[in-house]
Amino acid sequence: MSAPSETRAGRTKGLVVDLSKAGRTKIRYPAELLRDDGVRVTVRAPWAAAGVRDFGFVRFEPGDVFTEHYWRDRWFAVKEVRTGDGGLKGWYCDITRPAVLANGVLAVEDLDLDLWVSADGSTVLRLDEDEFAGSGLAGRDPAAAGAAALDELERLARTEGLTGLLG
């Protein structure tokens, strides 16, 4: 575990987010470290993929800004998604192994399961459960099954909302 650090007004720290899946890097992108309290790491980054990704329920596109929260002791990440002018689109949540920050790289392993929560909280969607089942991860690595983390996030989203978790 790296030592806690805070950015100071006017000074930012950069790092690279390395999101992997099944042992391979899925995407790497630069991000600004906003906060690291020793348990949760919060970064901000623009939409890192090329072009637009339309999921049907939300579009991620150039100009969107993600404030991403990763935990060293939890099996998920929560990404607040805003338009370039600050409008809240919602929260995209990845079920992941606990994050590791070392040598300027925030390493996160995606476990297939995702949750989408709309800005007004009225839409909560469990995503990619078929991919997770097909991966065989639950049988190979029961400790990383992820279903419990997905259930926890969905419960929070449907009851008190995700903002309490991120405060």
C-alpha positions, -999 to 999 in steps of 0.1 A, spaced: 0 0 0 14 34 -9 15 62 16 -15 85 17 -11 118 -2 -32 148 -9 -29 172 -38 -25 209 -28 -43 238 -43 -27 247 -76 -6 215 -77 -17 183 -93 -1 149 -95 -4 127 -125 -6 90 -127 -16 63 -152 -46 41 -148 -40 6 -161 -72 -13 -164 -67 -50 -172 -90 -79 -178 -80 -116 -177 -44 -107 -173 -42 -83 -203 -42 -45 -203 -76 -34 -217 -68 4 -216 -42 27 -201 -47 64 -197 -33 94 -178 -53 108 -149 -50 135 -123 -47 123 -88 -73 142 -67 -70 123 -34 -54 93 -18 -63 87 18 -46 53 20 -78 34 14 -95 52 -15 -78 67 -45 -97 93 -65 -86 105 -100 -100 126 -127 -96 119 -164 -112 127 -197 -130 100 -217 -100 79 -228 -113 57 -256 -114 67 -292 -147 82 -304 -182 76 -289 -194 46 -270 -231 43 -271 -245 18 -246 -281 27 -254 -288 40 -219 -258 64 -220 -232 77 -244 -196 83 -234 -179 107 -258 -150 130 -262 -153 159 -237 -168 137 -210 -150 138 -177 -147 109 -153 -141 113 -116 -130 77 -106 -130 63 -71 -109 31 -65 -105 13 -32 -77 -8 -19 -101 -28 3 -132 -31 -18 -140 -51 -50 -154 -22 -71 -147 12 -86 -172 40 -90 -169 64 -119 -189 96 -119 -195 107 -155 -201 143 -165 -204 161 -197 -176 186 -206 -198 214 -193 -204 197 -160 -238 180 -164 -240 148 -145 -247 117 -167 -245 92 -139 -222 66 -124 -206 37 -141 -194 11 -116 -169 -17 -124 -166 -48 -102 -128 -51 -98 -101 -65 -76 -89 -40 -50 -68 -14 -67 -30 -11 -63 -11 22 -67 26 19 -71 52 39 -90 27 62 -106 5 34 -119 -30 27 -106 -35 -10 -115 -71 -23 -116 -83 -57 -127 -118 -56 -142 -140 -87 -133 -166 -82 -161 -196 -72 -139 -208 -36 -141 -236 -14 -128 -250 18 -143 -269 44 -122 -285 73 -140 -279 109 -127 -314 110 -111 -310 75 -96 -342 63 -114 -323 38 -136 -301 11 -120 -288 -15 -145 -268 -46 -138 -245 -52 -168 -224 -81 -183 -236 -108 -160 -236 -132 -190 -199 -123 -197 -190 -130 -160 -208 -163 -160 -190 -173 -193 -156 -163 -179 -156 -192 -154 -140 -169 -128 -165 -178 -101 -153 -214 -103 -116 -207 -108 -113 -180 -82 -144 -180 -58 -129 -152 -37 -131 -129 -67 -166 -139 -77 -177 -103 -77 -215 -110 -73 -214 -98 -37 -198 -65 -46 -224 -60 -74 -252 -67 -50 -237 -42 -25 -235 -15 -51 -270 -21 -64 -284 -20 -28 -266 13 -22 -278 28 -55 -314 18 -48 -315 29 -12 -292 57 -1 -275 65 -35 -239 64 -44 -230 99 -32 -228 88 4 -202 63 -5 -181 89 -24 -183 117 2 
